[in-house]
Amino acid sequence: MPSDQRARAQASAITPGGREPADEPAPADRVLALFGGHRLSPGQRRIARYITDHLTEAAFLSITDLADRVGVSQPSVTRFAGSVGFSGYPALREALQPIALNAIAGITQTREEIRRNELQAAVDAEIENLESLRRLLADTDRVLDIGRELARSVPLTVLGLRISVSLAEYFAYAARRIHPDVRTVTRGGSVAYDALLQSREAGGTWVLAFAMPRHANETLAAMRAARTAGLKVALITDLPLGPLADEADETLVTATGSRLVFDSYAAPGVLSAALLQAMADADPQRTQTRLESYEHAAEQHDFFLDD
Protein backbone atom coordinates (compact mmCIF):
# COMPACT_ATOMS: atom_id res chain seq x y z
CA MET A 1 0.00 0.00 0.00
CA PRO A 2 1.45 3.45 -0.89
CA SER A 3 2.48 5.59 2.03
CA ASP A 4 -0.38 8.09 1.59
CA GLN A 5 -2.97 5.31 1.69
CA ARG A 6 -1.22 3.74 4.68
CA ALA A 7 -1.64 6.98 6.62
CA ARG A 8 -5.27 7.22 5.60
CA ALA A 9 -5.86 3.59 6.55
CA GLN A 10 -4.51 4.29 10.04
CA ALA A 11 -6.52 7.49 10.41
CA SER A 12 -9.82 5.96 9.23
CA ALA A 13 -9.60 2.51 10.82
CA ILE A 14 -13.06 1.25 11.75
CA THR A 15 -13.77 0.63 15.42
CA PRO A 16 -16.75 -1.69 16.06
CA GLY A 17 -19.69 0.08 17.67
CA GLY A 18 -17.98 3.44 17.38
CA ARG A 19 -15.65 2.70 20.29
CA GLU A 20 -11.92 3.23 20.02
CA PRO A 21 -9.12 1.43 21.88
CA ALA A 22 -8.31 2.60 25.35
CA ASP A 23 -4.82 3.71 24.32
CA GLU A 24 -6.03 6.52 22.07
CA PRO A 25 -3.13 8.44 20.49
CA ALA A 26 -2.79 12.08 21.42
CA PRO A 27 -4.35 14.51 18.91
CA ALA A 28 -0.93 15.73 17.78
CA ASP A 29 0.15 12.12 17.13
CA ARG A 30 -3.01 11.50 15.09
CA VAL A 31 -2.26 14.57 12.98
CA LEU A 32 1.33 13.46 12.46
CA ALA A 33 0.02 10.07 11.34
CA LEU A 34 -1.88 11.84 8.56
CA PHE A 35 1.28 13.62 7.40
CA GLY A 36 3.81 10.86 8.08
CA GLY A 37 5.55 8.94 5.31
CA HIS A 38 5.42 11.76 2.77
CA ARG A 39 8.25 13.68 1.16
CA LEU A 40 7.37 17.30 1.80
CA SER A 41 9.01 20.45 0.53
CA PRO A 42 10.23 23.03 3.06
CA GLY A 43 7.08 25.09 2.50
CA GLN A 44 4.88 22.04 2.96
CA ARG A 45 6.70 21.16 6.19
CA ARG A 46 5.86 24.67 7.45
CA ILE A 47 2.19 24.04 6.74
CA ALA A 48 2.32 20.65 8.48
CA ARG A 49 4.05 22.14 11.53
CA TYR A 50 1.58 25.02 11.80
CA ILE A 51 -1.40 22.67 11.64
CA THR A 52 0.15 20.38 14.25
CA ASP A 53 1.07 23.23 16.60
CA HIS A 54 -2.26 25.10 16.19
CA LEU A 55 -4.59 22.17 15.57
CA THR A 56 -7.71 23.45 17.35
CA GLU A 57 -7.57 26.66 15.33
CA ALA A 58 -6.11 25.46 12.02
CA ALA A 59 -8.68 22.70 11.53
CA PHE A 60 -11.42 25.31 11.11
CA LEU A 61 -9.60 27.89 8.99
CA SER A 62 -10.47 28.60 5.38
CA ILE A 63 -7.76 27.94 2.83
CA THR A 64 -7.21 31.69 2.55
CA ASP A 65 -6.78 32.15 6.29
CA LEU A 66 -4.46 29.16 6.64
CA ALA A 67 -2.28 30.37 3.76
CA ASP A 68 -2.06 33.81 5.38
CA ARG A 69 -1.16 32.38 8.80
CA VAL A 70 1.61 30.20 7.39
CA GLY A 71 2.81 32.77 4.86
CA VAL A 72 2.31 30.66 1.73
CA SER A 73 0.02 30.84 -1.30
CA GLN A 74 -3.37 29.19 -1.52
CA PRO A 75 -2.16 26.83 -4.31
CA SER A 76 0.63 25.75 -1.95
CA VAL A 77 -1.98 24.67 0.61
CA THR A 78 -3.88 22.77 -2.09
CA ARG A 79 -0.71 21.02 -3.23
CA PHE A 80 0.12 20.17 0.38
CA ALA A 81 -3.27 18.50 0.83
CA GLY A 82 -2.68 16.44 -2.30
CA SER A 83 0.84 15.51 -1.19
CA VAL A 84 -0.49 13.96 2.03
CA GLY A 85 -3.14 11.92 0.24
CA PHE A 86 -6.27 14.08 0.14
CA SER A 87 -8.30 15.21 -2.85
CA GLY A 88 -8.04 18.82 -1.73
CA TYR A 89 -7.94 21.15 1.24
CA PRO A 90 -11.63 20.64 2.17
CA ALA A 91 -11.03 16.90 2.50
CA LEU A 92 -7.95 17.48 4.66
CA ARG A 93 -9.87 19.89 6.88
CA GLU A 94 -12.69 17.35 7.28
CA ALA A 95 -10.16 14.79 8.52
CA LEU A 96 -8.61 17.28 10.95
CA GLN A 97 -11.78 18.63 12.54
CA PRO A 98 -12.80 15.52 14.56
CA ILE A 99 -9.25 15.34 15.93
CA ALA A 100 -9.41 19.01 16.87
CA LEU A 101 -12.79 18.54 18.57
CA ASN A 102 -11.31 15.75 20.69
CA ALA A 103 -8.45 18.02 21.66
CA ILE A 104 -10.87 20.82 22.60
CA ALA A 105 -13.08 18.50 24.63
CA GLY A 106 -10.11 16.87 26.30
CA ILE A 107 -11.75 13.43 26.08
CA THR A 108 -11.35 10.43 23.80
CA GLN A 109 -14.80 10.70 22.26
CA THR A 110 -17.89 12.81 22.52
CA ARG A 111 -21.35 11.27 22.45
CA GLU A 112 -21.84 12.72 18.97
CA GLU A 113 -18.67 11.00 17.75
CA ILE A 114 -19.81 7.69 19.21
CA ARG A 115 -23.02 8.05 17.24
CA ARG A 116 -21.18 9.19 14.12
CA ASN A 117 -18.63 6.44 13.64
CA GLU A 118 -15.96 6.43 10.96
CA LEU A 119 -18.24 4.99 8.30
CA GLN A 120 -20.97 7.51 9.04
CA ALA A 121 -18.40 10.30 8.88
CA ALA A 122 -17.40 9.09 5.41
CA VAL A 123 -21.05 9.24 4.33
CA ASP A 124 -21.39 12.72 5.83
CA ALA A 125 -18.38 13.84 3.77
CA GLU A 126 -19.99 12.45 0.62
CA ILE A 127 -23.20 14.32 1.42
CA GLU A 128 -21.14 17.52 1.54
CA ASN A 129 -19.62 16.61 -1.84
CA LEU A 130 -23.10 16.11 -3.27
CA GLU A 131 -24.22 19.46 -1.84
CA SER A 132 -21.30 21.12 -3.61
CA LEU A 133 -22.24 19.34 -6.83
CA ARG A 134 -25.84 20.51 -6.39
CA ARG A 135 -24.62 24.10 -6.27
CA LEU A 136 -22.52 23.50 -9.38
CA LEU A 137 -25.55 22.21 -11.26
CA ALA A 138 -27.70 25.21 -10.36
CA ASP A 139 -26.70 26.58 -13.78
CA THR A 140 -27.54 23.72 -16.14
CA ASP A 141 -26.40 25.41 -19.35
CA ARG A 142 -22.81 24.21 -19.22
CA VAL A 143 -23.67 20.55 -18.60
CA LEU A 144 -26.32 20.71 -21.33
CA ASP A 145 -23.83 22.22 -23.76
CA ILE A 146 -21.22 19.55 -23.06
CA GLY A 147 -23.83 16.80 -23.30
CA ARG A 148 -24.93 18.17 -26.67
CA GLU A 149 -21.34 18.08 -27.99
CA LEU A 150 -20.79 14.52 -26.74
CA ALA A 151 -24.06 13.40 -28.31
CA ARG A 152 -22.97 14.81 -31.69
CA SER A 153 -19.60 13.04 -31.61
CA VAL A 154 -19.91 9.76 -33.54
CA PRO A 155 -18.03 7.81 -32.39
CA LEU A 156 -17.77 9.05 -28.82
CA THR A 157 -14.70 7.87 -26.92
CA VAL A 158 -14.73 7.49 -23.13
CA LEU A 159 -11.32 7.41 -21.44
CA GLY A 160 -10.59 6.13 -17.94
CA LEU A 161 -7.36 4.56 -16.73
CA ARG A 162 -6.44 2.79 -13.48
CA ILE A 163 -8.84 3.79 -10.67
CA SER A 164 -10.99 5.74 -13.15
CA VAL A 165 -11.81 2.66 -15.25
CA SER A 166 -15.00 1.92 -13.30
CA LEU A 167 -16.44 5.40 -13.91
CA ALA A 168 -15.57 5.26 -17.61
CA GLU A 169 -17.14 1.83 -18.04
CA TYR A 170 -20.32 2.85 -16.21
CA PHE A 171 -20.69 5.92 -18.40
CA ALA A 172 -19.98 4.01 -21.61
CA TYR A 173 -22.38 1.19 -20.70
CA ALA A 174 -25.25 3.64 -20.19
CA ALA A 175 -24.30 5.87 -23.12
CA ARG A 176 -24.48 2.96 -25.56
CA ARG A 177 -28.23 2.81 -24.95
CA ILE A 178 -28.72 6.32 -26.32
CA HIS A 179 -25.70 6.79 -28.63
CA PRO A 180 -24.90 4.77 -31.77
CA ASP A 181 -21.14 4.36 -31.30
CA VAL A 182 -19.44 4.58 -27.90
CA ARG A 183 -15.87 3.35 -27.50
CA THR A 184 -13.90 2.93 -24.29
CA VAL A 185 -10.19 3.39 -23.69
CA THR A 186 -9.12 1.76 -20.45
CA ARG A 187 -5.49 0.98 -21.28
CA GLY A 188 -2.73 3.51 -21.72
CA GLY A 189 0.31 3.73 -23.96
CA SER A 190 0.18 2.83 -27.65
CA VAL A 191 -3.15 1.02 -27.16
CA ALA A 192 -4.79 4.28 -26.11
CA TYR A 193 -3.13 6.23 -28.91
CA ASP A 194 -4.28 3.77 -31.57
CA ALA A 195 -7.86 3.78 -30.26
CA LEU A 196 -7.98 7.58 -30.14
CA LEU A 197 -6.57 7.91 -33.66
CA GLN A 198 -9.10 5.40 -34.99
CA SER A 199 -11.92 7.30 -33.30
CA ARG A 200 -10.87 10.54 -34.97
CA GLU A 201 -10.48 8.86 -38.36
CA ALA A 202 -13.99 7.42 -37.98
CA GLY A 203 -15.41 10.92 -37.54
CA GLY A 204 -15.32 11.37 -33.76
CA THR A 205 -14.85 14.86 -32.40
CA TRP A 206 -14.87 14.45 -28.58
CA VAL A 207 -13.37 12.35 -25.82
CA LEU A 208 -14.86 12.22 -22.33
CA ALA A 209 -12.05 11.56 -19.84
CA PHE A 210 -12.26 10.62 -16.16
CA ALA A 211 -9.29 11.43 -13.90
CA MET A 212 -9.68 10.57 -10.22
CA PRO A 213 -6.89 10.49 -7.61
CA ARG A 214 -4.26 9.25 -7.63
CA HIS A 215 -3.91 10.89 -11.02
CA ALA A 216 -1.92 8.80 -13.48
CA ASN A 217 0.72 10.21 -15.81
CA GLU A 218 -0.63 7.94 -18.55
CA THR A 219 -4.01 9.71 -18.33
CA LEU A 220 -2.27 12.99 -19.11
CA ALA A 221 -0.39 11.32 -21.97
CA ALA A 222 -3.63 9.91 -23.40
CA MET A 223 -5.34 13.30 -23.22
CA ARG A 224 -2.42 14.88 -25.04
CA ALA A 225 -2.62 12.11 -27.65
CA ALA A 226 -6.32 12.86 -28.13
CA ARG A 227 -5.58 16.54 -28.68
CA THR A 228 -2.79 15.66 -31.12
CA ALA A 229 -5.19 13.43 -33.05
CA GLY A 230 -7.60 16.35 -33.39
CA LEU A 231 -10.13 15.39 -30.73
CA LYS A 232 -11.55 17.74 -28.12
CA VAL A 233 -11.48 16.60 -24.49
CA ALA A 234 -14.15 16.96 -21.81
CA LEU A 235 -12.74 16.07 -18.38
CA ILE A 236 -14.44 14.98 -15.17
CA THR A 237 -11.98 15.29 -12.30
CA ASP A 238 -11.55 16.52 -8.75
CA LEU A 239 -8.88 19.13 -9.54
CA PRO A 240 -9.79 22.48 -11.09
CA LEU A 241 -6.15 23.36 -11.80
CA GLY A 242 -3.09 21.52 -13.02
CA PRO A 243 -1.79 19.76 -16.15
CA LEU A 244 -4.90 17.60 -16.62
CA ALA A 245 -7.24 20.60 -16.62
CA ASP A 246 -4.80 22.45 -18.90
CA GLU A 247 -5.18 19.73 -21.55
CA ALA A 248 -8.99 19.71 -21.43
CA ASP A 249 -11.32 21.81 -23.56
CA GLU A 250 -14.03 21.50 -20.90
CA THR A 251 -13.52 20.55 -17.26
CA LEU A 252 -16.25 19.53 -14.81
CA VAL A 253 -14.94 19.44 -11.25
CA THR A 254 -16.45 17.45 -8.40
CA ALA A 255 -14.92 16.11 -5.19
CA THR A 256 -14.27 12.50 -4.26
CA GLY A 257 -14.81 11.01 -0.81
CA SER A 258 -11.47 10.69 0.96
CA ARG A 259 -12.36 9.72 4.52
CA LEU A 260 -11.54 6.03 4.05
CA VAL A 261 -8.41 4.28 2.84
CA PHE A 262 -9.78 4.20 -0.73
CA ASP A 263 -11.70 7.07 -2.31
CA SER A 264 -15.43 6.88 -2.97
CA TYR A 265 -17.17 8.42 -5.97
CA ALA A 266 -20.74 9.40 -5.15
CA ALA A 267 -20.48 12.91 -6.61
CA PRO A 268 -18.61 11.91 -9.81
CA GLY A 269 -21.23 9.18 -10.31
CA VAL A 270 -24.10 11.65 -10.05
CA LEU A 271 -22.30 14.10 -12.35
CA SER A 272 -21.86 11.28 -14.88
CA ALA A 273 -25.59 10.53 -14.72
CA ALA A 274 -26.38 14.23 -15.22
CA LEU A 275 -24.15 14.31 -18.30
CA LEU A 276 -25.88 11.21 -19.66
CA GLN A 277 -29.21 12.97 -19.16
CA ALA A 278 -27.87 15.97 -21.07
CA MET A 279 -26.85 13.67 -23.93
CA ALA A 280 -30.32 12.13 -23.96
CA ASP A 281 -31.95 15.57 -23.99
CA ALA A 282 -29.77 16.66 -26.91
CA ASP A 283 -31.50 14.25 -29.31
CA PRO A 284 -34.80 13.09 -27.79
CA GLN A 285 -35.96 11.23 -30.90
CA ARG A 286 -32.76 9.20 -31.18
CA THR A 287 -32.85 8.52 -27.46
CA GLN A 288 -36.43 7.28 -27.55
CA THR A 289 -35.82 5.09 -30.60
CA ARG A 290 -32.72 3.48 -29.15
CA LEU A 291 -34.26 2.92 -25.70
CA GLU A 292 -37.36 1.33 -27.23
CA SER A 293 -35.15 -0.94 -29.34
CA TYR A 294 -33.14 -1.92 -26.28
CA GLU A 295 -36.24 -2.65 -24.21
CA HIS A 296 -37.70 -4.75 -27.03
CA ALA A 297 -34.48 -6.78 -27.24
CA ALA A 298 -34.46 -7.20 -23.45
CA GLU A 299 -38.01 -8.57 -23.51
CA GLN A 300 -37.30 -10.88 -26.42
CA HIS A 301 -34.21 -12.37 -24.84
CA ASP A 302 -35.38 -12.25 -21.22
CA PHE A 303 -32.38 -10.24 -20.05
CA PHE A 304 -33.65 -9.27 -16.61
CA LEU A 305 -35.11 -11.00 -13.59
CA ASP A 306 -37.55 -8.22 -12.70
CA ASP A 307 -39.49 -7.93 -15.97
C-alpha positions, 0 to 999 in steps of 0.5 A, a space after each residue: 500500500 502506498 504511504 499516503 494510503 497507509 496513513 489514511 488507513 490508520 486514520 480511518 480505521 473502523 472501530 466496532 460500535 464506534 468505540 476506540 481502543 483505550 490507548 487513544 493516540 494524542 491529537 498531535 500524534 493523530 495529525 502526524 500520522 496523517 502527514 507521516 511517510 510523505 516527502 514534503 518540501 520546506 514550504 509544505 513542512 511549514 504548513 504541516 508544523 503550523 497545523 500540528 502546533 495550532 490544531 484546534 484553530 487550524 482545523 477550522 480555517 479557510 484555505 485563505 486564512 491558513 495560507 495567510 497564517 503560514 505565509 504561503 500561497 493558496 495553491 501551496 496549501 492545495 498542493 500540500 493536501 494532495 501531497 499527504 493523500 487528500 483530494 483537496 484542502 476541504 477533505 484534509 480539513 474534514 479529517 482534521 476537525 474531529 481530531 481538533 474537537 477531541 483536543 478541545 473537549 479533552 476526552 477520547 470521544 464525545 457522544 456525537 462521535 460515538 453516534 457518528 462512527 468512521 463509516 458515518 463520517 465518510 457518508 457525511 463527507 460524501 453528502 457535503 460533496 453532493 451538496 457542492 455538486 448541487 450548487 454547481 448544477 444550479 446553472 444547467 447550461 454548461 452541462 447541457 452544452 457539453 452533453 450536446 457536444 458529446 451526443 454529436 460526436 460519432 463515435 464518442 470515446 470514453 477514457 478512464 485509466 487505473 482507478 478511473 476505469 469503473 467510472 468510464 465503463 459505467 458511463 460508456 455502458 449507459 451511453 451505448 443505450 442512447 448513442 450509436 457508437 461509444 468506444 472505451 479506452 481503459 489501457 494507456 500507452 500505444 493502445 490508447 493512442 491507436 484507439 484515439 486515432 481510430 476514433 478521430 479517423 472514424 469521424 469522432 470529435 470528442 473524448 470524455 475523460 475521467 481522472 480521479 486520484 491518484 492521477 496517473 501520468 498515462 491519463 495525461 499522456 492519453 489526453 495529449 494524444 487525443 488533442 494531437 489526433 484532433 479530438 476535443 477533451 471533456 474532463 471529469 476530475 476533482 482538480 480544477 487546476 493543473 496539467 490535466 485541466 490544462 489539456 482539457 477543452 471543458 472541465 467539470 470538477 467534483 470532489 471525491 470522498 477521501 475519509 476512508 483508505 480508498 476514495 469513494 465516488 458518489 459525486 462523480 457518479 451523479 455528475 456522470 448521470 447528469 451528463 448522460 441525461 444531457 446527452 439524452 436531452 440533446 436528441 430526444 428522438 434518437 434517445 427514444 428510438 434506441 431505448 425502445 429498441 433496447 427494451 424490445 431486445 431485453 423482452 425478447 431475450 429475457 435479459 432481466 429477472 424483474 421484468 
